[in-house]
Amino acid sequence: MKHYLQVVTLVLFFSQLFGWQTVYGEVKSLSVDKAHSNIYFSIDHIFSKINGRFDDFEAEIRFDPADLEGSRFYFKIMVDSIDTNIAKRDKHLLSSDFFDAGKYPEMTFESVSITDMGDSRFDVLGKLTVKGQVYDFVLPLVFAGVKDHPAISGKKVAGFNGTVTLDRLAYRVGGGKFYDMGIIGKDVDVLVSLEALSR
């Protein structure tokens, strides 16, 4: 009886394992559902937190945890889509004091390699371009899973979430004037939350 239970357990384990990999294989190429995806940020302002987001961005995702070498993440953010809910502040952020959006209208991130960190966590190493300069950057992502879309027949939906803190001064977003005055912090918390659909 004990041997029988062990065999059944192994059969169930491998059926789930290979079934799970098959589902992954079905959603290697993904298109981001922009209506349900967001790129948020938060930064200190004296004693409060200022929150914002970028409303216009593009993303290309090819993901298979069984083939990380063949997986890829690419993001392009339109800087002038920044939204902190205050038009005057947004205009200032787009000026040469910060993003200089007239000269540098886009920010991009393109993966170079992806490392499995365990527990559905992946470190995406890539090249981040901000204001015309390219930087090595690691975007940590949690793979939330994949399933049949409950509202769109024949589509699968996958989820990715990640948070990272970066020093805006290291990327030349602001010259430090407002940081030295104690008005705006230098550390920016960025939240990436994505739903992506099978093509």
C-alpha positions in Angstrom: 0.0 0.0 0.0 2.8 2.4 0.9 4.6 1.6 -2.4 1.3 2.3 -4.3 0.9 5.7 -2.6 4.5 6.6 -3.5 3.9 5.7 -7.1 0.6 7.7 -7.2 2.4 10.7 -5.6 5.2 10.6 -8.2 2.7 10.3 -11.1 0.7 13.3 -9.8 3.9 15.3 -9.2 5.3 14.7 -12.7 1.9 15.2 -14.4 1.6 18.6 -12.6 5.2 19.5 -13.5 5.0 18.7 -17.1 1.5 20.1 -17.4 2.8 23.4 -15.8 5.7 23.5 -18.3 3.3 23.0 -21.2 1.2 25.9 -20.0 4.4 28.0 -19.9 5.2 26.9 -23.4 1.9 28.1 -24.6 2.5 31.7 -23.5 6.1 32.4 -24.5 5.2 35.4 -26.6 3.0 37.9 -24.7 1.4 41.3 -25.4 0.9 43.6 -22.5 -2.6 44.4 -21.6 -2.1 48.1 -21.1 -5.5 48.7 -19.6 -4.5 46.5 -16.7 -0.8 47.2 -16.4 1.0 50.1 -14.7 4.4 51.7 -14.1 4.1 53.7 -10.8 6.7 55.6 -8.8 6.9 57.3 -5.4 9.3 59.8 -4.0 9.7 61.8 -0.8 8.7 65.4 -0.7 9.7 66.9 2.7 7.5 64.8 4.9 5.0 63.4 2.4 5.1 60.9 -0.5 4.5 62.1 -4.0 3.1 59.3 -6.2 2.9 59.2 -10.0 2.8 57.0 -13.0 3.7 56.8 -16.7 0.5 56.4 -18.7 2.1 55.7 -22.1 4.5 52.8 -22.5 5.2 49.8 -24.7 6.4 46.4 -23.6 7.5 43.2 -25.4 7.7 40.1 -23.4 8.9 36.6 -24.3 9.0 34.5 -21.2 9.5 30.8 -20.5 11.1 29.8 -17.1 12.3 26.6 -18.8 14.1 28.7 -21.4 15.4 31.8 -19.8 18.1 32.3 -22.5 15.3 32.6 -25.0 13.2 34.9 -22.8 13.2 38.7 -23.2 11.7 41.8 -21.6 11.7 45.2 -23.4 10.0 48.4 -22.2 9.8 51.8 -23.8 8.3 54.6 -21.7 7.1 57.9 -23.2 8.4 60.5 -20.7 5.8 63.1 -21.5 3.1 60.7 -20.2 4.2 61.3 -16.6 1.2 62.0 -14.4 1.5 63.1 -10.7 -2.1 64.5 -10.7 -0.8 68.1 -10.7 -0.3 69.6 -14.2 2.1 72.3 -13.0 4.3 69.7 -11.3 4.3 67.4 -14.4 5.4 70.3 -16.6 8.3 71.0 -14.2 9.3 67.3 -14.2 9.4 67.4 -18.0 11.6 70.4 -18.0 15.4 70.5 -18.2 15.4 70.5 -14.3 14.5 66.8 -14.4 13.7 64.6 -17.4 14.3 67.2 -20.2 11.6 65.4 -22.2 12.0 67.7 -25.2 15.5 66.4 -25.7 15.0 62.9 -24.3 11.4 61.8 -25.0 11.9 58.1 -24.2 13.3 55.8 -21.6 14.0 52.2 -22.5 14.9 48.9 -20.8 16.1 45.8 -22.6 17.0 42.6 -20.9 20.3 40.9 -21.4 19.9 37.9 -19.2 17.4 36.5 -16.7 18.3 34.7 -13.5 15.9 32.4 -11.6 16.1 33.4 -7.9 13.6 30.8 -6.7 10.0 31.1 -5.4 8.8 32.6 -8.8 11.3 35.5 -8.5 13.5 36.4 -11.4 16.3 39.0 -11.7 16.2 40.6 -15.1 19.6 42.1 -16.0 19.5 44.6 -18.8 20.4 48.0 -20.2 18.4 51.0 -19.0 18.6 54.1 -21.1 17.7 57.4 -19.4 18.4 60.8 -20.9 20.6 59.3 -23.6 22.8 57.4 -21.2 22.9 53.6 -20.9 23.2 51.9 -17.6 23.4 48.3 -16.3 20.2 47.7 -14.4 18.6 44.8 -12.6 14.8 44.7 -12.5 13.5 42.1 -10.0 10.2 40.5 -11.1 7.9 38.1 -9.4 6.1 35.8 -11.9 2.5 35.8 -10.6 1.5 32.8 -12.8 -0.5 32.1 -15.9 -4.0 30.9 -16.5 -6.9 30.9 -19.0 -8.3 34.4 -19.2 -11.6 34.4 -17.4 -13.1 37.1 -19.8 -11.4 36.5 -23.1 -12.0 33.1 -24.7 -8.9 31.4 -26.1 -6.5 33.7 -24.4 -4.1 33.0 -21.5 -3.1 35.8 -19.1 0.2 36.0 -17.2 1.2 38.4 -14.4 4.5 40.0 -13.4 5.1 42.4 -10.5 8.3 44.1 -9.5 9.6 46.8 -7.2 12.9 48.5 -7.2 14.4 51.6 -5.6 16.8 53.7 -7.6 18.8 56.9 -7.0 17.5 59.5 -9.5 20.6 61.6 -9.2 22.7 58.6 -10.5 20.6 58.8 -13.7 20.8 62.6 -14.0 17.2 63.1 -13.2 17.6 66.4 -11.4 20.9 68.0 -10.5 20.5 67.7 -6.7 19.4 71.3 -6.1 16.0 70.3 -4.7 17.5 67.4 -2.8 20.1 69.7 -1.2 17.3 72.1 -0.2 15.5 69.2 1.6 12.5 69.3 -0.7 12.7 66.3 -2.9 14.3 63.0 -2.1 16.8 61.2 -4.3 15.5 57.7 -3.9 12.6 56.7 -6.1 10.5 53.6 -5.5 9.3 52.1 -8.8 6.5 49.5 -9.1 5.9 47.6 -12.3 2.7 45.6 -12.4 1.9 43.8 -15.7 -0.8 41.6 -17.1 0.1 40.1 -20.4 -1.9 38.1 -22.9 -0.9 35.2 -25.1 -0.6 36.3 -28.8 
